[in-house]
Amino acid sequence: MKTYAPKPADIERGWYVVDADGVVLGRLASEVAKILRGKHKPIYAPHADTGDHVIVVNASGIRLTGGKETKKVYSRHSGYPGGLTQVDYGRLMSERPAVAVERAVRGMLPKNRLGRKMLGKLSVYEGAEHRHQAQKPKPLALGEVPPWTGLPVPAPKPEPKPKAEAPRRRGAAKPAGGKPASRSGSAAGGRAAGARGGTKSATRKSATRKSATRKSSTRSGTSTSARPSTAKSTAKSSAESTAKSTAKASTRTRRTKAASKAEQE
């Protein structure tokens, strides 16, 4: 079986009024803390705030046992050196009984942000009057368990909205009289759109070819301008080598003729 975890939609908070006249302080605090935590509900979970609101009236009529009026001391500190203030509960109950009830209930709640949130659902009044009539609170006797009415009924789901009509294509023209366009008209519109797309693609291709032609002509112009200088240097070097070889050949011929004449003589 899967463990149940309460969801925010499953939590319903009620309002209850508790009369504290003639009730022992500790007994009152323990019962109020149970309702604030939600331990009277089957969906209780220690990590969630499932409790109800509690209004405590006639706080001035609570009593203490075992001589705690003089033995029990209420202490607070201002945070500054020498700022400790201590008051016995007899004086506190006569001057500020609501503070005594709130302090007792706070001590029975978790000591964290969850406990502070639970304590926010507690309202304490010294007299019999309170200002929560608009919430219509129900009277609750001490030790009485509030009735459980079950999980709240989920709200009905809204009906799905009708689907919107599909948008018309650009090529399909809306005929007069509100009649839908025929298949031939839609086909013609599709062909026209295809023709426009083909024209655009052909224009892009021609522009690409022109740019490629310009780049190639620029490269060829650069190479042809470099060729004449190379040809001139090659012709000059070949002429010089030819002149040198011719001079050498003529010198050899002269020497040969001179040698033959000397032998004949």
Beta strands, then each sheet from edge to edge (+ up, - down):
strand 1: 15-19
strand 2: 53-57
strand 3: 73-77
strand 4: 84-88
strand 5: 122-124
strand 6: 138-139
sheet 1: 5+ 2+ 1+ 6+
sheet 2: 3+ 4-
end
